[in-house]
């Protein structure tokens, strides 16, 4: 599995989340299997998103779509973000579910 990790310093989390929920880049249509949204525990306006894909090519293609159709659109991004988003593609190489108690 490959995870596209994107980080954003947002002006207002609620406004950013409304845009994210509208899905302007088409996550499901692009092959995303799942996503998780995280907020920094000390700065609720710093957001990290993990989007999971079956292949590296699918993750790369979605990242390029994000860059060209969303991140490069000043009408979308300027009201929402402070600074430039960061992104990287991670390959899962190990994992384990740990039992509790």
C-alpha positions, -999 to 999 in steps of 0.1 A, spaced: 0 0 0 11 36 -7 0 66 13 0 101 0 7 123 30 -2 160 26 4 187 52 -13 221 53 -12 251 76 -47 264 72 -63 297 81 -94 281 95 -99 243 100 -137 244 95 -134 262 62 -106 239 50 -127 208 60 -157 221 40 -135 223 9 -119 189 16 -154 173 20 -164 187 -15 -135 166 -28 -124 189 -57 -97 164 -69 -120 134 -69 -104 110 -43 -125 79 -50 -125 83 -87 -87 85 -86 -83 52 -68 -80 63 -32 -90 34 -9 -93 54 23 -82 86 39 -75 99 74 -74 135 85 -52 146 114 -49 179 133 -18 189 152 -25 184 189 -10 218 197 -21 237 165 -56 228 153 -50 248 121 -22 224 110 -37 195 91 -22 163 78 -41 140 54 -32 104 46 -48 90 14 -42 53 7 -37 38 -28 -30 3 -40 -1 15 -63 26 41 -63 14 52 -98 -21 59 -85 -7 79 -56 15 99 -79 -13 106 -104 -35 119 -76 -8 141 -62 -3 156 -97 -41 162 -99 -40 179 -65 -11 201 -76 -26 211 -110 -63 213 -102 -64 223 -65 -32 236 -51 -24 258 -81 -59 274 -80 -55 307 -61 -93 311 -58 -94 279 -38 -61 279 -19 -54 316 -10 -85 319 13 -77 286 30 -40 281 33 -10 298 49 20 288 29 25 259 5 12 224 11 38 197 16 34 162 2 52 129 1 44 94 -9 51 67 17 53 30 11 41 8 39 67 -18 47 55 -32 80 25 -30 103 9 -48 132 -23 -44 152 -13 -44 189 -37 -59 214 -47 -38 244 -49 -49 280 
